[in-house]
Amino acid sequence: MAVVLTVLVLFLAGFLAAFILLVMGAINFHFSNSEIPPGVNQPAKLRIIHINLICTAVVGKILENIGICTQVSFVRRMQGRKALGADPKLFIKDLWFEKVPVRIYQPKAPSASQRRGVMFFHGGGWVFGSLETHEKLCRFIARESESVVVSVGYRLAPEHKYPAAYEDCLSATQHFLQRLERYGVDPARVIVCGDSAGGNLAAAVSQTLAGRSDLPKLRAQILIYPGLQALDFNLPSYQQNRGVPLLFREHAAFYVLQYLNGNATNMEEVLEGSHIPADIKLNYIKWVSPDNIPEKFKVRGYKPHVLLDCTTEVFEKVKGFCEPSLCPLLAEDTVIQQLPESFILTCEYDVLRDDGLLYKKRLEDNGVRVTWYHLEDGFHGIINSFNSDRLSFPAGK
């Protein structure tokens, strides 16, 4: 018995040592490939958040390798594990809009008039994120703006590929717009809002509803560091912020490929720009071009990228990148002109910064009123830290 216990202890000790070495190795690797720019406020906090994310991903990968669960499912479980309980100022209820799960936040205080309505689509690269990950943010919006907030739990990739997330967000929004009276919402004051991939979905839904005459018109769209195109991963912001947490350049390509195809094959071609035929790129260059980025955003360094061609085989796998419901920056002017007033938030240290800048220009060129807010010391994902106790950032607040 003593021998068995000794062997078991030695095995567990060896496993633990190997586990620690794997985690430390992963942290080391990501550290050597990451950069915290000097302009980021409180860089130590960003490092801690980044380390937490790395550790979660590594543990998930180990569990996947030994057959316990997939890395994606583990990361999702860890992200959404905190329950906040009741809110003294809000009625919170989980419902289904058609086949889409939603969580509604309604202020308890009586209102003399109809309230604003907010359709909120969470970020997470179409792969992660949930009603739980953005619970604090949605509660805050509902309380502070005295609005009815509907958070949408759309289907995630890679299990559910494009256009599943877009269809869920569109379906939930249409359902809400048809039943505003039930929730005491003013038909003239409904907006769509989202961060990161959620900003992409908000932009796509806004474009689709722009031409609808059978539903109330959206009052506005709020796009928080949105990803809006997948034609060019070599724009200035992608080059400057390629290794800045919390979204690396490679991760951005990985996520959009997971959403499109359910896998990340052809990532190398996507990153180098050999996934879209040159003639199609030239057709969109009036909208997706570093020439449309103000020069002040190139001072941290930018090297023009050579226009590459691609094979028919590769393009067949990624041609969905040319669809506006996946890449809203590519919508025609006739659609852009019908869009509601817009708010766009960009962060200086974010690979997606230039997507927001390019969309801002497109909207303004087509007569759409835009309020643009740029966080000079911001990084991707900073909104989620606004109420994270000791790991919050002034810019996030």
QUIURKA-V5139 format. One line per field, one symbol per residue. phi: phi as a letter, one per 40 degrees, with the letter a starting at -180 (. if undefined). Layout:
phi = ???
This chain:
phi = .ccccccccccccccccccccccccccdccccbbabcccccfcccccccccdccdcccdcccccccgcaccccccccccbccbcgcbcbbcbacbbbfbbcbbbbbdcccbcbcccbbcbbcchggbbgacccbccccccccccbfbcbbcbcccbcccbcdbdccccccccccdcccbcccbgbcdcbbbbaabfcccdcccccccccdccbcbdcccabbbcfccbabcbbbcdccccbdbccbbcdccccdccccccbgabcgccccccgbbbddccdccbccbbaccccddccbcchabdcccbcacccccdcbcccccdcbbdccccdccdccccdbbbbbbdbaccdcdccccdcccccbgccbbbbbccbcbcgcdcccbbfcbcbdccc
